[in-house]
Amino acid sequence: MDATRLSLPDSVCWVYSMVDVDSRAVLASRAAWSSSGQLAKLTLNEGVQAVRRVGVADEVLVQSDAGSDFTSEVFQTACAQRGVSMRCKVSQAGGKGIIERLNRTFKHDFAFRFDCSRWRRYGGTPRI
């Protein structure tokens, strides 16, 4: 799980993503104007629901950096309520390379090719 910051012409946008390491499927992704433990929690909930919908009953291990949104009480409580284990040591096996690549692809194939400033202008929420 990761959050990536997008610098737009008139503002900043944060994209939270949860990716399955084995299949490289994006389980959940949300965007907002600011980073927060609450948005990280919503992305976690959506990602865990996606895993459960396909019949995976195993424990979910979430790996992220030690950013304040992932170490926040809101996010940690959500992990505990869902029975999710959390790991913030990115140098371990199954590291964040896959999600960092997704972030790069998202930035280059979407955000840098389109005028995303209209999201802010029209009062909308960035959607991916």
C-alpha positions, 0 to 999 in steps of 0.5 A: 500500500502506498500514497503518491503525491501528484503536483498539479498546475494549481494544487496537489493531489494524493493517490492511495493504492493497494496492490496485490504483490502476487498478481499485481492487481490493483485492489483499491485506489483513491485520490484526494486533495490531501494525505490522511490516515482516513483516506488510507483507511478507506483504501485499506477497507476497499482492498480487503473487501476485494480480496475477500470477494474473490474468496481469499480467507488468509490473513492480509499482510499490508506493507507500506512505508512508515508515513504518518498516514499509515502509522496513524491511530485511525489506520492502525485501528482499521488494520486491527479491526480487519485482522490485517497485519502491518509491516513498514520495513520496505527492504523485506521480501515482497517489497514496495517495488511493484507499487512504486512502479504502479505509481510511476506508470500512473503519473506518466500515463495519466496525470502528466498527460491530462489537465487534471487542474479542472478537478479543482476548478469544478470542485470535484474529487479527483477520480482515477 
